[in-house]
Amino acid sequence: MKNHKSILKIGVFLVLIGAIGAVILFLNTNNLQENIKSKLNAKENVSNLSNTLNFLQDKNNTSKYQEIISKGYCGDGICNRENNENEETCCEDCGCTGNLTCNYTICFIPNYSPNHLLYPNHLLNFSVEIPMEWTILKYNNGIAFRGKKNTSAWFNIVSVNVLPSDANQTIHKIGLEIAKRREIKEISYENTTLGGILAEKIVSTHPYGNDSLKQINIIAKKGEYFYSLSYTSLTKYFNLSINEFNHSINTFKFIDGQ
């Protein structure tokens, strides 16, 4: 009899343990489901917020686009002078004055000499001939042009920069400042001319990875400005475009009286 009572007690005890475990499991399951629902809701809220922000951003972008369209842009076929478009800034829309032709977004005299275009800049007071097939970049204080794309000459760049001067600066100092923008391996100087006036020629080489860069800068002072005509190339390709640079030197002129 005692053995039966003991077994009965153990059975009741096990049943109670199982019931308690079931309750705990049920509660944990509910909590887990609530947590999952909460996370899903939070994720949905974030997604909704993200979609709302994207929608607002799209509306903002659309608004900016509509503003650009309404004001006009360079290349829309309308010369909008109120939006700073003119022959100098947007010859695609405004054309070019005189006998100049719009090319590379810049006004040139075409067929000025074989395979070259003449670029006159009346604002910066110079003109120079540019190889017809070279890539051209115009900016506020000058122009740069580089060799034909997909050729070794692509590494060769000729540029004209116009810099304001002050009383303490000299041609030599300006030339050194330009050369010292990179670490210098070798440097030499000589007197020359540019556009018919006295100039200094600085030839320098600079470390560049496993190779080196070679640069020529010809600096002249005209009025209140320094003019720098430069040629930069990887040393191994330097001779490829030296004739084009010499052509630029020989055709560089100051446009006096403008």
JOFENNOR-V122578 format. One record per helix or strand. SS is the DSSP state (H for helix, E for strand). FROM is the first residue (numbers start at 0). LEN is the number of residues. Records with the same first field share a line. If there is no record, write none. Layout:
BEGIN
SS: FROM-LEN ; FROM-LEN
END
This chain:
BEGIN
H: 1-70 ; 80-3 ; 90-4 ; 151-4 ; 170-9 ; 234-6 ; 241-10
E: 100-3 ; 105-8 ; 115-6 ; 125-6 ; 134-5 ; 141-5 ; 156-8 ; 183-11 ; 196-12 ; 210-12 ; 224-10 ; 252-2
END
